């Protein structure tokens, strides 16, 4: 079975146009009502998605919100909450319409400069009422501003506590990028790398040994920079011998395979270990473009993994299915197909 752990649903575009009308407004106009949509509208928005994903042999996708779905840089918490709830409701309806193809993770109503506690109630609703099995975490809700500390900070502890209590993992994934000097391509990987390095040098996994975090897009630049990271850690260990090695720290995180390049995947598997990597394709998205060299879409990742000669059958099972089942422990409770 192939479980794709990195995917986003769009839903009917009208919902985003509706919300867009409220960003930049103030006063009474900043309180949108509920956006009504029919099952037929949702189904129509899923046709191409389901065809593309089915076409590469994926059995089940763990779907979350589009990265830009929630305007986390907005300080109006009530507006952010309202949009987040409606996005989560829409994702839940997609999963309900196709329980054999989709299982959902939720958006968090994060807002720049606001304590993370604002997310907790919505997390309960998503897991207990909507059957979600995890969350997408935006590591930089301030969109380049400094209001939100890095993910190694105690600012995030109420979120981690709730994730452990609900037994749900979090996928670190970049969000909207209004203030970034680099748009989506570099911004997502950069913020995911900043989040991962911050977690790796923090006490977070000592304080929350059961916390499960997946770093999106193959861990950003972390695998490529592992040599320098080892050097920094070894120097720190000379001052404080109680510290663990960087490689030990690295094995506390999980990573997905959204890399679109066999050599990059090999490096990830070698550095992090196949037992820490979850199959993910980000399908459909910009990687759906056809690679002229192969005639396949760049986010058709299974053939790249199949071509790595040193992976064992057990490694491949872990990457395609086993690790997802372990990390998303609520999967077996919720998904119809597993
Ligand atoms: Zn993504």
Boltz pocket constraint, residues with backbone or C-beta under 6 A from the ligand:
constraints:
  - pocket:
      binder: B
      contacts: [[A, 6], [A, 7], [A, 8], [A, 67], [A, 173], [A, 216], [A, 282]]
      max_distance: 6.0
